[in-house]
Amino acid sequence: AHWSQFLLKQLASLNSSVQRRAHPPMVFLKTHRTGSSTVQNILFRLGERESATFAFPSHTYQFNYPDRFRAAFVDELPEGSSQFDLLCSHMRLDLREVRKVMPQNAVFITVLRDPIKTFESVFGYYTSTVPAFLTAHRAAAIEGKSALSVFLDSPEIFWDPKEPRNGLAKNPMSFDMGFNNQKWNGSWPEDLAQLEEAFHLVMIAEHFDESLVLLGALLGLEHEDLAYLRLNVRAGNSVTDLDENMQAKVRSWNVLDTLLYDFFVQVFWEKASQFGMERLKAEVERLRAFTEDVRRKCVSRAEVPPGELEDLLRPWQTETATIVGYEVQGNLSLQDQGFCIRMMLPELQYHSEALDQVGLNVSGLVLANGTPSTLHRTSLVEIATLLPQTVVYISGSQPMSWRTPNNTHFGCFTHLTKPFQVLEFLLTN
């Protein structure tokens, strides 16, 4: 079989079929534990399809978080690109600095979630990395109580506002939005007004489908663009049930997040009213029906424990939370397989996948017949789904093997911070 010619022909076809962007540039402020990974995946897929130029961090997958965003944190504009089209990696917002990077007509969007649910999720997910949470966790082990309840009993004991890594330990959404998250001050009303003016849409997690319909109307997207799977979701045993007393304590500790959330919920429903409530209801029903059809086609199993997931589809795990994922259906066409895998691809994997113009400038490619070649804008998922035989992918770090439903082996590197070179392809029948 002439697999090398087949690969080159298919990739050339894929690359030539890519359409330039039909939508305005976008900035997505990816807030923590609000459903933002699901939104980011939608934007990743949209940007990849339209050959968008992503504004990526120059180091890791975040813009030097928890520092305020600076234009210097962004990797250089790729050769051949005139502007950045999409910025959607984690950052702490600084509007002036973001506007130095993105075009003037950029659309700004973000998502907020009920502050009680957000804080419970942030605490559970980041217990081992936020110092205030970790200290409470250690104290709880001695007292025989849950770490969250120990923290909420006396949060000031554990929280040092001078410790930069404690940014998520109080009013995490306000912190991500660039506010002073420690206490109310006189600049808050003006800052809120600036955010309302800057953001074209603030999505609300509790009304996620309605938010997607408004996003689609804002950007001119179809239902296929907006279909989604919930990503970066914790297993049920990693979620802490909060009684009314604990909820009250969370609300009291995160009063600024409550003000922020309530303000933008009101703004959200004003936009929904302008869209038309009956129209919104009808569009939500159509989106849900389409999304359910996609889920039935794509998902073999949901809420799959990480130990049962292939490397490419395994979400990053924290020490204190189990993050579940999806198993893709078998017997899909190559095109459907690529679409479905992208829908369930975790953030770090998609980040690596999308680096450098939504794909890789792959150099040093050695085909089975020994012929060197160079492929530009080559998607790793496309390579994996195009080759119906075993592929061994070798790079400068240990590869992780992934077997697709058509028995393709694929190397996935989730911690790379720069576009990287393929040193060898060993194609075997």
matplotlib code that plots the C-alpha trace (Angstrom):
import matplotlib.pyplot as plt

x = [0.0, 1.3, 0.5, 2.9, 1.3, -2.1, -1.1, 0.3, -2.7, -5.2, -3.4, -3.0, -6.7, -7.4, -5.2, -6.5, -10.1, -9.5, -11.5, -10.3, -12.2, -15.7, -16.1, -14.6, -11.5, -12.5, -11.2, -12.6, -11.7, -11.5, -12.6, -11.9, -14.4, -17.4, -17.8, -15.2, -13.4, -16.5, -16.7, -13.0, -13.4, -16.1, -13.8, -10.8, -12.9, -14.2, -10.7, -9.2, -11.8, -11.3, -7.5, -7.5, -4.3, -4.4, -2.8, -1.0, 1.0, 4.8, 5.1, 2.8, -0.9, -1.7, -0.7, 1.6, -1.4, -2.0, -0.2, -2.3, -2.2, 0.5, 1.0, 4.5, 3.1, 1.8, 3.9, 5.1, 2.7, 3.3, 4.9, 2.4, -0.3, -1.3, -3.1, -4.3, -7.8, -8.5, -7.3, -8.9, -6.3, -6.4, -5.4, -6.1, -7.7, -6.1, -8.2, -5.7, -3.0, -5.3, -6.3, -2.6, -2.6, -6.0, -7.6, -9.9, -12.9, -12.4, -15.5, -15.0, -16.9, -16.6, -18.7, -19.7, -21.3, -23.3, -20.6, -21.5, -21.0, -17.9, -16.2, -17.0, -15.6, -12.5, -11.8, -12.2, -10.1, -7.3, -7.0, -3.4, -2.2, -3.8, -1.9, -4.9, -6.8, -3.8, -3.4, -7.0, -6.8, -3.9, -5.8, -8.9, -6.9, -6.1, -9.7, -11.4, -13.6, -13.9, -11.3, -14.0, -15.9, -12.7, -11.7, -15.2, -15.3, -12.4, -11.2, -9.1, -6.8, -5.8, -5.9, -2.9, -3.8, -0.1, 0.4, -0.1, -1.2, -4.1, -5.9, -8.6, -9.1, -11.5, -13.9, -12.2, -14.3, -13.6, -9.9, -10.0, -11.8, -9.0, -10.8, -9.4, -10.9, -10.1, -12.7, -15.1, -13.6, -14.8, -13.6, -16.0, -19.0, -16.7, -14.9, -18.2, -19.4, -16.1, -16.6, -20.2, -19.0, -16.1, -17.8, -20.2, -21.5, -21.1, -22.4, -24.1, -23.3, -26.8, -28.3, -25.6, -27.7, -29.3, -25.9, -24.7, -27.7, -26.8, -23.1, -24.2, -26.3, -23.4, -20.9, -23.1, -22.6, -24.6, -25.8, -23.0, -20.5, -22.2, -22.8, -20.7, -19.8, -19.3, -15.5, -13.2, -16.1, -15.4, -16.6, -19.6, -17.5, -15.2, -18.1, -19.0, -22.6, -23.2, -25.9, -27.6, -25.1, -22.1, -23.7, -24.2, -20.6, -19.5, -21.7, -20.4, -16.7, -17.3, -19.6, -17.9, -18.4, -22.1, -22.3, -20.5, -22.6, -25.9, -25.0, -24.2, -27.2, -29.3, -27.3, -27.7, -31.5, -31.6, -29.7, -32.0, -35.0, -33.6, -33.0, -36.6, -37.6, -39.9, -37.2, -34.6, -36.7, -37.2, -33.5, -32.5, -34.8, -33.2, -29.7, -30.4, -31.9, -28.9, -26.4, -28.1, -27.9, -24.2, -23.7, -25.4, -23.2, -19.9, -20.0, -19.7, -19.4, -19.6, -18.1, -15.3, -12.8, -9.3, -7.7, -10.0, -9.3, -6.8, -4.0, -5.3, -8.7, -7.6, -8.1, -5.5, -6.0, -5.5, -4.5, -7.9, -10.3, -11.1, -11.8, -13.8, -14.0, -15.5, -14.9, -15.5, -17.8, -16.2, -17.0, -17.1, -16.0, -12.6, -14.4, -16.8, -14.1, -12.0, -15.1, -16.0, -12.5, -12.2, -15.4, -14.0, -10.4, -9.3, -7.8, -4.1, -4.3, -6.1, -3.7, -0.8, -2.9, -3.7, -0.3, 1.2, -1.7, -4.0, -1.6, 2.1, 4.7, 5.9, 9.5, 11.9, 9.1, 10.6, 8.1, 8.2, 10.2, 12.9, 11.9, 12.1, 9.2, 7.8, 4.1, 2.7, -0.4, -0.7, -3.2, -2.2, -5.7, -5.9, -2.8, -4.2, -7.5, -6.1, -3.8, -5.5, -2.3, 0.1, 2.0, 4.9, 5.4, 8.8, 9.7, 12.0, 10.1, 8.4, 5.5, 2.2, 0.5, -3.0, -5.0, -8.0, -11.0, -9.4, -6.3, -4.1, -1.4, -0.8, 1.6, 0.1, 2.2, 0.2, 2.9, 4.7, 4.7, 6.0, 5.3, 7.6, 9.2, 8.4, 11.7, 10.4, 7.3, 7.6, 4.8, 4.2, 1.6]
y = [0.0, 3.5, 5.0, 7.9, 9.1, 8.6, 10.7, 13.5, 13.6, 13.6, 16.3, 18.5, 18.2, 19.1, 22.1, 23.4, 23.1, 25.3, 28.5, 31.9, 33.3, 34.6, 35.9, 38.8, 38.3, 37.0, 37.3, 34.7, 35.3, 31.7, 31.9, 29.1, 26.3, 27.9, 25.7, 27.6, 24.5, 23.6, 27.0, 27.0, 23.7, 25.2, 28.1, 25.8, 23.9, 27.0, 28.5, 25.3, 25.0, 28.6, 28.5, 31.2, 32.6, 31.9, 34.2, 31.6, 32.1, 32.1, 29.7, 26.9, 27.0, 30.1, 33.7, 33.8, 33.3, 34.6, 37.8, 40.3, 39.8, 41.7, 41.8, 40.5, 37.2, 36.4, 34.3, 36.0, 36.4, 33.4, 34.1, 34.9, 36.1, 39.8, 39.6, 37.4, 36.1, 34.2, 34.5, 31.9, 30.7, 31.3, 34.8, 37.4, 40.2, 43.6, 45.1, 47.7, 45.0, 42.6, 45.4, 45.9, 42.3, 41.9, 43.9, 46.8, 44.9, 41.9, 40.5, 39.9, 37.1, 35.2, 33.0, 33.3, 30.7, 30.8, 31.8, 29.1, 26.4, 28.1, 28.3, 24.7, 23.6, 25.8, 24.6, 20.9, 21.2, 23.4, 22.1, 21.0, 24.1, 27.1, 27.6, 28.7, 25.6, 23.3, 24.6, 24.0, 20.6, 19.7, 21.1, 19.1, 15.8, 16.5, 17.5, 14.8, 17.2, 18.1, 20.6, 23.0, 23.1, 23.8, 26.6, 28.2, 28.1, 30.6, 31.5, 34.5, 32.1, 30.3, 33.1, 35.3, 38.1, 38.8, 35.3, 35.6, 31.9, 32.6, 34.6, 31.9, 31.5, 34.5, 35.8, 33.8, 35.1, 38.7, 37.9, 36.5, 39.6, 41.7, 43.2, 43.7, 40.5, 41.3, 43.8, 46.3, 49.7, 52.8, 51.8, 48.8, 50.6, 52.1, 48.9, 47.0, 49.6, 49.2, 45.5, 45.8, 48.1, 45.9, 42.5, 41.8, 38.7, 37.4, 33.9, 32.4, 28.7, 28.1, 29.1, 27.5, 26.6, 30.0, 31.5, 29.5, 30.6, 34.3, 33.5, 32.0, 35.0, 37.3, 35.4, 34.0, 30.3, 27.2, 24.5, 22.3, 24.9, 25.1, 21.4, 20.4, 17.9, 19.0, 19.0, 19.0, 17.7, 16.1, 12.7, 12.7, 11.6, 14.7, 17.1, 18.4, 18.8, 22.1, 22.5, 25.9, 26.9, 26.2, 27.9, 31.0, 31.0, 30.6, 33.6, 35.7, 34.9, 35.6, 38.6, 40.4, 37.4, 37.5, 41.2, 40.4, 37.5, 39.1, 42.2, 40.2, 37.9, 41.0, 42.1, 38.6, 38.6, 42.1, 40.7, 37.7, 40.0, 41.9, 38.7, 37.7, 35.2, 33.0, 33.0, 32.1, 29.2, 27.8, 28.1, 26.4, 23.5, 23.1, 23.4, 20.7, 18.4, 18.7, 18.4, 15.2, 13.7, 14.5, 13.0, 9.8, 9.6, 10.4, 9.1, 5.4, 6.1, 9.2, 9.9, 7.5, 7.3, 8.5, 5.1, 3.8, 6.6, 6.7, 9.2, 11.6, 11.8, 11.8, 15.1, 16.5, 15.2, 17.0, 15.5, 16.1, 15.7, 13.0, 14.4, 12.1, 12.0, 10.3, 7.2, 7.7, 5.5, 2.9, 2.3, 6.0, 7.4, 9.2, 12.5, 11.8, 10.3, 13.5, 15.6, 13.6, 13.4, 17.1, 17.6, 15.5, 16.6, 18.0, 21.5, 20.6, 18.2, 20.7, 23.4, 21.3, 20.3, 23.9, 25.5, 27.4, 28.2, 25.4, 22.6, 22.2, 23.3, 19.7, 19.4, 16.6, 14.2, 10.9, 8.8, 5.0, 5.0, 7.2, 10.3, 13.5, 15.9, 19.0, 19.4, 22.8, 23.4, 19.7, 18.7, 15.9, 14.6, 14.6, 12.5, 10.1, 9.7, 9.5, 6.6, 3.2, 1.5, 1.8, 5.0, 5.5, 9.2, 10.1, 13.5, 14.9, 13.6, 10.3, 9.7, 8.5, 5.8, 6.2, 3.7, 5.0, 2.9, 2.1, 0.8, 3.8, 4.5, 8.2, 10.0, 12.8, 15.4, 17.4, 19.5, 21.0, 24.8, 25.5, 24.1, 21.2, 19.1, 15.6, 13.8, 10.6, 8.8, 5.1, 3.9, 0.1, -2.0]
z = [0.0, -0.9, 2.4, 2.1, -1.2, 0.4, 3.4, 1.4, -1.0, 1.9, 3.9, 0.8, 0.2, 3.8, 3.7, 0.4, 1.6, 4.7, 4.4, 5.7, 8.6, 8.0, 11.6, 13.5, 15.8, 19.2, 22.8, 25.2, 28.8, 30.1, 33.7, 36.1, 36.8, 35.0, 32.0, 30.1, 28.8, 26.9, 25.3, 24.5, 22.7, 20.5, 19.7, 19.1, 16.6, 14.9, 14.7, 13.4, 10.7, 9.5, 9.8, 12.5, 13.8, 17.6, 20.1, 22.3, 25.4, 24.8, 27.8, 28.9, 28.1, 30.3, 30.0, 33.0, 35.3, 38.0, 36.8, 34.9, 31.2, 29.3, 25.6, 26.1, 27.3, 23.8, 21.4, 18.2, 15.3, 12.9, 9.6, 6.9, 9.4, 9.5, 12.8, 15.6, 15.2, 18.4, 22.0, 24.3, 26.8, 30.6, 31.7, 34.3, 32.4, 31.6, 28.9, 27.7, 27.3, 25.5, 23.1, 22.2, 20.9, 19.2, 16.4, 17.2, 15.9, 18.2, 19.9, 23.7, 25.4, 28.7, 30.9, 34.6, 36.9, 40.2, 42.7, 45.1, 42.5, 41.2, 44.5, 45.5, 42.1, 42.4, 45.9, 44.9, 41.7, 43.1, 46.7, 46.2, 44.2, 46.0, 49.3, 51.3, 50.2, 50.8, 54.3, 55.1, 53.6, 55.9, 58.9, 57.9, 57.9, 61.6, 62.6, 60.6, 58.7, 55.0, 53.8, 52.4, 55.7, 57.7, 55.3, 55.4, 59.2, 59.3, 55.8, 57.0, 58.9, 55.8, 53.2, 52.7, 50.2, 49.6, 48.2, 44.4, 44.1, 46.4, 43.7, 43.3, 47.0, 47.2, 44.5, 41.8, 39.0, 40.0, 40.1, 36.6, 35.4, 36.7, 39.7, 43.2, 44.6, 48.2, 49.1, 47.6, 46.7, 45.0, 41.5, 41.3, 39.7, 37.1, 36.5, 36.0, 33.5, 31.6, 31.4, 30.3, 27.5, 26.5, 26.5, 23.7, 25.6, 29.1, 29.0, 32.1, 32.9, 34.4, 31.0, 28.9, 25.8, 25.8, 26.0, 23.0, 20.9, 21.7, 20.9, 17.6, 16.7, 17.6, 15.4, 12.7, 13.8, 12.9, 15.2, 14.1, 15.3, 18.7, 19.4, 22.5, 25.1, 28.7, 29.2, 32.3, 34.5, 37.9, 38.8, 41.2, 44.2, 43.7, 44.2, 47.7, 48.6, 50.4, 52.9, 53.4, 56.1, 53.9, 51.0, 53.1, 54.1, 50.5, 49.5, 52.3, 51.5, 47.8, 48.0, 45.1, 42.8, 43.8, 42.8, 39.6, 38.7, 39.6, 37.5, 34.4, 34.8, 34.5, 31.4, 29.9, 30.1, 28.6, 25.6, 25.5, 25.5, 22.6, 20.8, 21.5, 24.2, 22.0, 19.3, 21.9, 23.3, 19.8, 18.9, 22.2, 21.4, 18.0, 19.4, 22.0, 19.5, 17.2, 20.1, 21.3, 17.8, 17.7, 21.1, 20.1, 17.0, 18.8, 22.3, 23.1, 26.9, 29.0, 32.4, 31.8, 34.6, 33.6, 34.0, 31.2, 28.7, 25.9, 26.4, 23.8, 25.5, 29.1, 30.9, 33.1, 36.7, 39.9, 43.2, 44.8, 41.9, 39.4, 35.9, 33.7, 29.9, 26.9, 24.8, 21.0, 19.0, 16.8, 13.1, 12.2, 8.9, 9.0, 8.7, 11.5, 13.7, 13.4, 14.2, 17.2, 18.6, 18.4, 20.4, 23.3, 23.1, 26.5, 26.8, 27.1, 24.1, 21.9, 23.0, 21.7, 18.7, 17.8, 18.3, 15.4, 13.1, 14.2, 13.4, 13.1, 10.7, 10.5, 9.3, 9.1, 8.1, 6.9, 5.0, 4.9, 1.7, 3.4, 1.4, 3.6, 3.3, 4.9, 5.7, 6.8, 8.9, 9.6, 12.2, 14.5, 14.7, 10.9, 10.8, 13.4, 11.6, 8.1, 8.6, 8.9, 9.9, 12.8, 13.2, 15.6, 16.4, 17.8, 19.3, 21.9, 24.8, 25.7, 23.4, 24.7, 22.6, 21.5, 19.5, 17.5, 16.7, 13.4, 15.3, 14.5, 17.1, 17.7, 19.9, 22.0, 23.8, 26.3, 28.0, 25.0, 25.0, 21.5, 18.0, 17.7, 15.0, 14.0, 13.8, 12.3, 11.0, 10.8, 8.7, 8.8, 7.2]

ax = plt.figure().add_subplot(projection="3d")
ax.plot(x, y, z, "-o")
ax.set_aspect("equal")
plt.show()
